[in-house]
Amino acid sequence: NFQMLRSLPRLSTASTSSQPAYLVLGAGSAGSVITHRLREAGESVVLVDAGGWGNQGVEKTGIKTNPLHFWKFSMPSALTYNLDPSSKYNYHYHTTKQPTMNNRSIDQPRGKVIGGSSNLNAMVYIRGNAGDFDTWSEIIPEDGGIDWSYKSCLPYFKRAQRDLTPERPFPDLEPGGTDVEDVKKYKGYGGPLSVTNGSTFSTKTYPGKPKVLNRSPLFDVIVKAGVEAGYKYTPDFNGKSQEGFGPMDQTVSSRGERCSTELAYITPHLDSSGSPTPGLTILPSHRVSRINFSGKKAVSATLIDSTGTEKTITPTKEIISCLGSIGTPQVLMCSGVGPASELSKHSIPLVHDSPSMGSNLQDHLEFYVQFHSKKPVTLFPVGNWLPYPWYRVMVGLEWIFNEGAGLAGSNQFETGGFIRSRPGIKFPDIQYHFVPGAVVGQSSFLPHHAYQAHCGTLRPTSRGSITLNSSDTSVSPNIDPKYLSTEEDVKDLREAFRLTDEILHMPAFDGYRGDKLGHKDVDVGDDDQVDEWIRNNSHSAYHPCGTCAMGTVTDSTGKVKGVEGIRVVDASLMPNMTSGNLNSPVIMMAEKIADDILGKKQMEPEDVDVWFNEEWESKQR
């Protein structure tokens, strides 16, 4: 366990030619996966990222660049620390002022670190709904490339996953239950990405070592309340049925540490000193200035390091942009690929007019519905330093010295739910993350025993854009999601608010429910009051996507249309949002496209059962 406190220098590069086979721009979720699969196949790779190391890799080497920072990445319960404005591991983006949200500018953090946003996110492992991918397959021309139907994506979800979740016996719930489902055929067991449930660690004990604090019973109360409201119990949101309430999985390793893509996909390619193995060069703290073209072919990329020194890397095979839904369109436009009118504003020479580049921006909006708790069974004792500082210290020490045990080993999103907002919706368009605590923004706990349901809609119809502020990639672009710009989105969030209020007033909460927090003066039945509260209190779920969509900007394999030598692999490829958190589907997409890059045949589709409510056209539940 004292490995976790070691502080050895991590080397940035290995001896590799400046002409690798592949140049991967961005070491986030997709870039880490692509790098791993290319190196596994024996290809030489240069991996570039503007951020530094994320203090991970304990399971591989025990190496940390700063022993005072490691817990900010590795400890699952510390997930909000790198959202703080002082964090150097975050781009700290903000949207343009949103007229439909009372002119608020909304935080849009992205990971500036090896592992990208998988080193900052809430670690929730949700693949999305099977219907999402079947919709993709209908709107993305295959053109002899990749089929994106669910049955074709499932093998890649499984290839990535190393499932560590405990057996889930069917709970004694009345009514609205369902038969226990065989979840194993939907899971993967040998992949790099560890997946478990927070209860594995929050309930973990050691002989002779008493627990500091017990897991909150409220995690089970929300599930029971959902069933009481008429929704079904679902043992695995990534299995046969997404709809219902039940346990929510997280990307956490067997040691109770965040399993970022840095840990899962990059550390296998580091030696015992922390240096990349031969064939791999990793260049942290290198910003991509531009991609250089010879005619219509991308031939190299110019990078700028932390001292301002330029460096050009020329791969022999391909450049792969994994810079994310904000970074990828920004760099491509600054390099001459984008809408001609946008490029001309910044005197950028046109390489190819790509009118849809940067458009189709989508994001999830969510809000918190909060109540005081009558019973002291929440995260309040550890949510703040005061008035119980010793609890925070003891929970942290419990995690360090007891192999990830205790509350610190969980992201505290152990249960949740997916429901449909109204009849006529085939699969869930509302998601719940439940927390036995109440926060302001994303990081500050309220000084009360309280609990909250994070609620958000899943398939917004509003579409925004990424446009340039400058031809310099160090200048943040304009991020304009155009939240709530359609009446449908306003109505959906309003209905989500009311359904949430209904669930939190089920009998299961009667012994716990105190006064309302935050929305106490809102008349739930008044459209105008609900809408105004939502405009003032909603925030991003940090799921931007769609800005280099397959079918418009790229083909089905991520190759940018109209040019050669450059392809995109990240969330910007999504033509439509998936119904849930985005990290897992992005990893799947990278796994799938990696096979295409390497010229491998796609894995055989798996045609498994998928559950949809037979009465979805006429009933909401």
C-alpha positions in Angstrom: 0.0 0.0 0.0 2.9 2.4 0.5 3.4 2.1 -3.3 0.7 4.7 -3.5 2.9 7.3 -1.8 6.0 6.8 -4.0 7.2 9.7 -6.0 9.4 8.8 -8.9 10.0 10.8 -12.1 8.0 9.6 -15.0 9.8 9.8 -18.3 7.9 11.4 -21.2 9.3 9.7 -24.2 11.0 6.6 -25.5 13.4 6.5 -28.4 11.3 6.4 -31.5 11.7 8.0 -34.9 9.9 11.3 -35.7 8.4 9.3 -38.5 6.2 6.8 -36.8 3.6 4.8 -38.6 0.8 6.6 -36.8 0.4 10.0 -35.1 -2.3 10.1 -32.5 -3.4 13.6 -31.5 -5.0 13.5 -28.0 -4.5 11.0 -25.3 -8.0 10.9 -23.9 -10.4 8.0 -23.9 -10.3 7.4 -27.7 -6.6 8.2 -28.2 -5.6 5.9 -25.4 -7.6 3.0 -26.9 -6.3 3.6 -30.4 -2.7 3.8 -29.2 -3.0 0.5 -27.2 -4.5 -1.4 -30.1 -1.9 -0.1 -32.6 1.0 -0.9 -30.3 -0.5 -4.3 -29.6 -0.4 -4.9 -33.4 3.3 -3.8 -33.5 2.8 -0.4 -35.1 5.0 2.5 -34.1 3.0 5.4 -32.6 3.6 8.9 -31.4 0.9 10.0 -28.9 0.5 13.7 -28.2 -1.4 15.5 -25.5 -1.5 19.1 -24.3 -1.8 17.9 -20.7 0.6 16.0 -18.4 0.4 12.7 -16.6 -2.5 11.9 -14.4 -0.6 10.3 -11.5 -2.0 6.9 -12.3 -0.5 3.5 -13.1 -0.2 2.3 -9.5 -1.1 -1.2 -10.4 1.6 -1.3 -13.1 4.5 0.6 -11.6 3.6 2.4 -8.4 4.9 5.6 -10.0 3.4 9.0 -9.1 4.6 12.3 -10.4 3.3 14.1 -7.3 2.4 12.2 -4.1 0.2 15.1 -3.0 -2.0 14.9 -6.2 -2.4 11.1 -6.8 -5.6 10.8 -4.8 -7.3 13.5 -6.9 -7.2 11.1 -9.8 -7.1 7.6 -8.2 -9.7 8.0 -5.4 -13.2 7.5 -6.8 -14.9 9.8 -4.2 -12.5 12.6 -5.1 -14.1 13.0 -8.5 -14.9 16.7 -8.1 -11.5 18.0 -7.2 -10.2 18.4 -10.8 -13.4 20.4 -11.7 -12.1 23.1 -9.4 -11.1 26.3 -11.3 -7.5 26.0 -9.9 -6.9 22.5 -11.4 -4.2 22.4 -14.1 -5.7 19.2 -15.4 -8.7 20.9 -16.9 -9.3 23.1 -20.0 -11.9 25.0 -18.0 -14.0 25.8 -21.1 -17.3 27.7 -20.9 -20.1 28.1 -23.3 -21.1 31.3 -24.8 -23.9 33.1 -22.9 -27.1 31.1 -23.5 -30.1 33.3 -24.1 -32.5 30.5 -23.3 -30.9 30.0 -19.9 -31.2 33.6 -18.8 -27.9 34.5 -20.4 -25.8 32.2 -18.3 -22.4 30.9 -19.4 -22.3 27.2 -18.6 -19.1 25.4 -17.4 -17.8 22.8 -19.8 -14.7 21.2 -18.3 -12.6 18.8 -20.4 -9.6 16.8 -19.3 -6.2 18.3 -20.0 -4.2 15.2 -19.0 -3.2 11.8 -20.2 -6.4 9.9 -20.1 -8.4 13.0 -20.9 -11.8 13.4 -19.4 -11.7 9.7 -18.2 -9.4 11.1 -15.5 -11.9 13.8 -14.5 -15.3 12.2 -15.1 -17.7 10.6 -12.6 -16.7 7.1 -13.7 -20.2 6.1 -14.5 -20.2 3.1 -16.9 -23.3 3.4 -19.2 -23.1 2.1 -22.7 -26.3 3.8 -23.9 -29.4 2.1 -25.3 -29.4 -0.5 -28.0 -31.9 1.8 -29.9 -29.2 4.5 -30.1 -26.9 2.4 -32.2 -29.6 0.9 -34.3 -30.6 4.5 -35.1 -26.9 5.2 -36.0 -26.9 2.3 -38.4 -29.9 3.8 -40.2 -28.5 7.3 -40.7 -24.8 6.6 -41.3 -24.1 5.3 -44.8 -22.0 2.2 -44.4 -20.4 2.5 -47.8 -18.5 -0.7 -47.3 -17.1 0.6 -44.0 -18.5 0.0 -40.5 -21.9 -1.1 -39.4 -22.9 0.7 -36.2 -26.0 -1.4 -35.3 -26.2 -2.5 -31.6 -25.4 -6.2 -32.5 -22.2 -5.0 -34.3 -21.2 -2.7 -31.4 -21.8 -5.2 -28.5 -18.7 -7.3 -29.2 -16.5 -4.2 -28.9 -18.2 -3.1 -25.6 -17.3 -6.6 -24.4 -13.8 -6.6 -25.7 -13.1 -3.4 -23.7 -14.6 -4.5 -20.5 -13.2 -6.4 -17.5 -16.3 -6.9 -15.4 -15.8 -7.1 -11.7 -19.4 -6.5 -10.6 -20.8 -8.6 -7.8 -23.7 -11.1 -8.3 -27.0 -9.3 -8.1 -29.7 -11.3 -6.5 -33.2 -10.1 -7.3 -34.3 -7.8 -4.4 -37.6 -8.1 -2.7 -39.5 -5.3 -4.4 -43.2 -4.8 -4.8 -44.7 -4.2 -7.4 -43.2 -3.6 -10.8 -40.4 -6.1 -10.6 -39.1 -8.3 -13.4 -37.5 -11.7 -13.7 -33.8 -11.8 -13.0 -32.0 -11.4 -16.3 -29.0 -13.3 -17.5 -26.6 -10.3 -17.6 -23.5 -12.3 -18.2 -23.9 -12.6 -22.0 -23.9 -8.8 -22.3 -20.6 -8.4 -20.3 -16.9 -8.7 -21.1 -14.5 -10.2 -18.7 -11.0 -10.0 -20.2 -10.7 -6.4 -21.4 -8.5 -3.6 -20.1 -11.3 -1.5 -18.6 -12.3 -2.5 -15.1 -16.0 -2.1 -14.3 -17.6 -2.7 -10.9 -20.2 -1.2 -8.6 -19.4 1.3 -5.8 -21.0 -1.0 -3.2 -18.1 -3.4 -3.7 -15.9 -1.0 -1.8 -18.3 1.1 0.3 -19.4 -2.2 2.0 -16.0 -3.8 2.1 -14.7 -4.7 5.6 -11.5 -6.2 7.1 -11.3 -8.4 10.2 -10.3 -6.2 13.2 -10.7 -3.0 11.2 -14.0 -1.3 11.9 -15.5 0.8 9.1 -15.3 4.6 9.4 -18.8 5.1 7.9 -21.4 2.8 6.5 -22.8 2.8 3.0 -26.0 4.9 2.9 -29.3 3.0 2.8 -30.6 5.8 0.6 -29.0 4.0 -2.4 -31.5 1.2 -2.0 -34.4 3.6 -1.1 -34.3 5.3 -4.5 -34.6 2.0 -6.3 -37.5 0.9 -4.1 -39.2 4.3 -4.7 -38.8 3.8 -8.5 -40.5 0.4 -8.2 -43.3 1.9 -6.1 -43.8 4.5 -8.7 -44.5 1.7 -11.3 -41.1 1.4 -12.9 -39.3 -2.0 -13.1 -36.2 -3.1 -11.3 -33.2 -3.5 -13.7 -30.2 -5.4 -12.5 -27.8 -4.1 -15.2 -28.4 -1.0 -17.3 -26.0 -2.3 -19.8 -27.7 -5.7 -20.2 -31.0 -6.7 -21.7 -33.0 -3.7 -20.5 -31.9 -0.2 -19.7 -35.3 1.0 -18.5 -36.0 0.9 -14.8 -34.1 1.5 -11.5 -31.2 -0.4 -10.1 -27.4 -0.5 -9.5 -25.2 1.7 -11.6 -21.7 0.6 -12.5 -18.5 2.5 -12.5 -15.0 2.3 -14.0 -13.1 1.4 -10.9 -10.2 -1.1 -10.6 -9.9 -4.1 -8.3 -7.9 -1.9 -5.9 -10.7 0.6 -5.6 -9.0 3.1 -7.9 -10.4 5.1 -10.8 -9.8 3.1 -14.0 -9.2 5.8 -16.5 -8.1 5.0 -20.0 -4.6 6.1 -18.9 -4.6 3.2 -16.4 -6.4 0.7 -18.6 -4.8 1.3 -22.0 -1.5 3.3 -21.6 0.2 1.8 -18.5 0.5 -1.6 -20.1 3.0 0.1 -22.5 5.1 1.6 -19.7 8.2 -0.2 -18.3 9.1 -0.4 -14.7 10.6 3.1 -14.7 7.4 4.6 -16.2 9.0 5.1 -19.6 7.1 4.1 -22.7 8.3 0.8 -24.2 10.1 0.9 -27.6 7.8 1.7 -30.5 5.8 4.3 -28.5 6.6 7.9 -28.0 4.4 9.9 -25.6 4.6 13.7 -25.8 2.8 15.3 -22.9 2.5 19.1 -22.7 2.5 19.4 -26.5 -0.4 21.4 -28.0 -1.4 20.7 -31.6 -0.9 23.9 -33.5 -2.0 22.6 -37.0 -2.2 19.7 -39.3 -0.2 20.3 -42.4 -1.5 19.3 -45.9 0.1 18.7 -49.2 -2.8 19.4 -51.5 -5.6 17.4 -50.0 -3.5 15.0 -48.0 -2.6 15.4 -44.4 1.1 14.7 -44.1 2.2 16.0 -40.7 1.3 17.9 -37.6 3.0 20.9 -36.0 3.2 20.8 -32.2 4.2 23.4 -29.6 5.6 22.4 -26.3 5.4 24.2 -23.0 8.4 26.3 -23.8 6.9 27.5 -27.1 9.2 25.4 -29.3 7.6 24.0 -32.5 8.0 20.3 -33.5 6.7 18.6 -36.6 5.8 14.9 -36.7 5.4 13.2 -40.0 3.7 9.7 -39.8 4.2 7.3 -42.6 0.6 6.0 -42.5 -2.0 8.2 -40.9 -2.9 11.0 -38.5 -5.7 10.2 -36.1 -7.4 13.1 -34.3 -8.7 12.1 -30.9 -8.9 15.7 -29.5 -12.6 15.5 -28.6 -15.8 17.3 -29.7 -14.3 20.7 -29.0 -10.6 20.2 -29.9 -11.0 18.1 -33.1 -13.2 20.6 -35.1 -11.1 23.5 -33.7 -7.8 22.0 -34.9 -9.2 20.9 -38.3 -10.7 24.4 -38.9 -7.4 26.0 -37.9 -5.7 23.7 -40.4 -8.0 24.7 -43.3 -10.7 22.0 -43.2 -14.1 23.5 -42.3 -16.8 25.9 -43.5 -15.2 28.2 -46.0 -17.0 31.2 -44.6 -15.8 30.5 -41.0 -12.2 30.0 -42.1 -12.2 33.3 -44.2 -13.1 35.3 -41.1 -9.7 34.3 -39.6 -7.7 34.4 -42.8 -7.1 30.6 -42.7 -6.1 29.2 -46.2 -8.8 26.8 -47.3 -7.8 23.2 -47.8 -11.3 21.8 -48.1 -14.7 23.3 -47.6 -16.5 21.1 -45.0 -19.7 23.0 -44.3 -20.8 20.8 -41.4 -17.5 20.8 -39.5 -18.2 22.1 -36.0 -22.0 22.0 -36.3 -24.4 19.4 -34.8 -23.1 20.1 -31.2 -25.2 18.2 -28.7 -25.0 18.0 -24.9 -27.0 16.7 -22.0 -28.6 19.2 -19.6 -29.4 18.1 -16.0 -30.6 19.6 -12.7 -30.6 18.5 -9.1 -33.8 17.9 -7.1 -32.8 18.0 -3.4 -34.3 17.3 0.0 -33.2 17.5 3.6 -32.8 14.1 5.2 -34.5 13.4 8.5 -31.9 10.7 9.3 -28.1 11.1 9.5 -27.4 8.6 6.7 -25.9 10.9 4.1 -22.4 12.0 3.0 -22.6 15.2 5.1 -19.9 14.1 7.6 -17.4 13.6 4.8 -18.7 16.1 2.2 -17.0 19.1 3.9 -14.1 19.6 6.2 -16.3 21.2 8.8 -17.6 20.3 11.3 -16.1 16.8 11.2 -12.6 17.1 9.6 -11.5 13.8 11.1 -14.1 11.8 9.1 -12.6 13.0 5.8 -9.1 12.1 6.9 -10.1 8.7 8.3 -12.1 7.8 5.2 -9.1 8.7 3.0 -6.7 6.6 5.2 -9.2 3.7 5.1 -9.0 3.8 1.3 -5.2 4.0 1.2 -4.4 1.3 3.7 -7.3 -1.1 3.2 -7.0 -1.6 -0.6 -9.7 0.8 -1.6 -12.2 0.0 1.0 -14.8 2.4 2.4 -16.7 5.3 1.1 -13.7 6.7 -0.8 -13.6 3.6 -3.0 -17.0 4.5 -4.6 -18.0 7.4 -6.9 -21.2 7.6 -4.8 -23.4 7.0 -7.9 -24.2 3.5 -6.9 -27.8 3.4 -8.0 -29.9 5.3 -10.6 -32.5 4.9 -13.2 -33.7 5.3 -16.7 -37.3 6.1 -17.6 -39.4 7.4 -20.5 -41.0 10.8 -20.2 -44.2 10.0 -22.0 -46.1 7.4 -24.1 -44.7 7.1 -27.6 -41.1 7.2 -26.6 -39.7 3.7 -27.3 -36.7 3.7 -24.9 -35.6 5.9 -21.9 -35.1 9.6 -22.5 -34.5 10.5 -18.8 -31.6 9.4 -16.6 -31.1 9.6 -12.9 -27.9 9.6 -10.9 -28.7 9.4 -7.2 -26.4 10.8 -4.5 -26.9 10.6 -0.7 -25.7 14.1 -0.4 -26.5 17.6 -1.7 -24.1 19.8 -3.6 -23.9 23.3 -5.1 -22.6 23.2 -8.6 -20.4 20.2 -9.0 -18.0 20.3 -6.0 -19.3 22.0 -2.8 -21.5 20.0 -0.4 -24.3 21.8 1.4 -23.8 21.7 5.2 -26.8 19.5 5.8 -27.9 15.9 5.9 -29.6 15.8 2.5 -29.9 13.8 -0.7 -30.5 14.6 -4.4 -31.5 13.1 -7.7 -29.5 14.3 -10.7 -32.0 14.3 -13.5 -31.4 15.0 -17.2 -33.0 14.3 -20.5 -31.0 12.1 -22.9 -31.8 12.9 -26.5 -32.1 16.7 -26.8 -33.2 18.1 -30.2 -31.3 21.4 -29.7 -28.2 21.7 -32.0 -25.3 24.0 -31.5 -21.8 24.6 -32.9 -18.1 25.1 -32.3 -16.7 28.1 -34.1 -13.4 29.9 -34.0 -12.3 32.8 -32.0 -8.8 32.7 -33.6 -6.6 30.8 -35.9 -4.5 30.1 -32.9 -5.4 26.7 -31.2 -4.3 28.1 -27.8 -7.4 30.4 -27.9 -10.6 28.7 -26.7 -13.2 28.4 -29.5 -16.8 29.5 -29.2 -18.8 26.7 -27.7 -22.5 27.4 -28.3 -24.7 24.3 -27.5 -27.9 26.4 -28.0 -29.4 24.7 -24.9 -33.3 24.7 -24.8 -33.6 26.2 -28.2 -36.4 23.9 -29.2 -39.8 23.8 -27.5 -39.5 20.0 -27.3 -36.4 20.2 -25.1 -38.2 22.7 -22.7 -41.2 20.4 -22.4 -39.1 17.3 -21.9 -37.1 18.9 -19.0 -40.3 20.2 -17.5 -41.8 16.7 -17.5 -38.6 15.2 -16.1 -38.8 17.6 -13.2 -42.3 16.6 -12.4 -41.6 12.9 -12.7 -38.6 13.3 -10.4 -40.7 15.1 -7.8 -43.2 12.2 -8.0 -40.6 9.5 -7.4 -39.0 11.3 -4.5 -42.4 11.5 -2.8 -43.0 7.7 -2.9 -43.5 5.9 0.4 -40.0 4.5 0.4 -38.7 8.0 1.2 -41.3 8.8 3.9 -38.9 8.1 6.8 -36.1 10.2 5.3 -37.7 13.0 3.4 -37.4 16.5 5.0 -38.0 19.9 3.5 -37.2 20.7 -0.1 -33.9 22.3 -0.9 -33.5 24.7 -3.8 -36.9 24.2 -5.3 -39.1 24.8 -2.2 -40.8 27.9 -3.7 -41.6 26.2 -7.1 -45.2 25.2 -7.8 -44.7 21.8 -9.5 -47.9 22.2 -11.5 -47.1 25.7 -12.9 -45.3 25.5 -16.3 -43.8 28.9 -16.1 -42.4 28.5 -12.6 -40.9 25.1 -13.5 -39.4 26.4 -16.7 -37.8 29.4 -15.0 -36.3 27.2 -12.3 -34.9 24.9 -14.9 -33.4 27.8 -16.8 -31.7 29.1 -13.7 -30.5 25.8 -12.2 -29.7 23.4 -15.0 -26.1 22.7 -16.0 -24.2 20.6 -18.5 -23.6 16.9 -17.8 -20.3 17.5 -19.7 -21.2 15.3 -22.7 -20.5 17.4 -25.8 -20.5 15.4 -29.0 -21.5 15.3 -32.6 -19.3 18.1 -34.2 -17.6 15.9 -36.8 -20.5 13.5 -37.3 -20.2 10.3 -39.2 -22.3 10.6 -42.4 -21.6 14.3 -42.9 -18.1 15.4 -41.9 -16.6 11.8 -41.9 -17.5 8.5 -43.3 -18.5 5.5 -41.2 -14.8 4.8 -40.3 -14.0 8.3 -39.1 -12.1 9.3 -42.3 -12.6 13.0 -43.0 -14.5 13.5 -46.2 -12.8 15.5 -49.0 -9.2 15.0 -47.7 -6.8 12.1 -47.2 -4.5 10.8 -44.4 -6.6 12.1 -41.5 -9.4 10.4 -39.5 -11.3 11.3 -36.4 -11.9 9.0 -33.4 -13.7 10.6 -30.5 -17.2 11.7 -29.4 -17.4 14.3 -32.2 -18.2 11.3 -34.5 -21.6 10.7 -32.9 -24.4 11.7 -35.3 -26.8 11.6 -32.3 -26.2 11.4 -28.6 -26.3 8.1 -26.9 -28.7 7.7 -24.0 -26.4 8.0 -21.0 -22.8 8.9 -20.1 -20.4 9.0 -23.1 -17.2 7.5 -21.9 -18.1 3.9 -22.5 -19.5 4.4 -26.0 -16.4 6.4 -27.0 -14.2 3.6 -25.8 -16.3 1.2 -27.9 -16.1 3.4 -30.9 -12.3 3.5 -30.6 -12.1 -0.2 -30.2 -14.2 -0.7 -33.3 -12.4 1.8 -35.5 -9.0 0.5 -34.4 -9.8 -2.8 -36.2 -10.6 -0.8 -39.4 -7.3 1.2 -39.1 -5.4 -2.1 -38.9 -7.3 -3.6 -41.8 -8.9 -6.3 -39.6 -12.3 -7.7 -40.2 -14.9 -6.4 -37.8 -15.9 -8.8 -35.0 -18.9 -11.0 -35.6 -22.2 -9.4 -34.6 -24.0 -10.7 -31.5 -27.7 -10.9 -31.8 -29.0 -10.8 -28.2 -32.3 -10.1 -26.7 -33.2 -6.4 -26.0 -36.2 -5.5 -23.9 -38.6 -2.6 -24.7 -41.9 -2.1 -23.0 -44.5 -3.7 -25.3 -46.9 -0.9 -24.5 -44.5 1.9 -25.1 -46.7 3.6 -27.7 -49.6 4.0 -25.2 -48.0 4.0 -21.7 -45.3 6.0 -20.0 -44.4 3.1 -17.6 
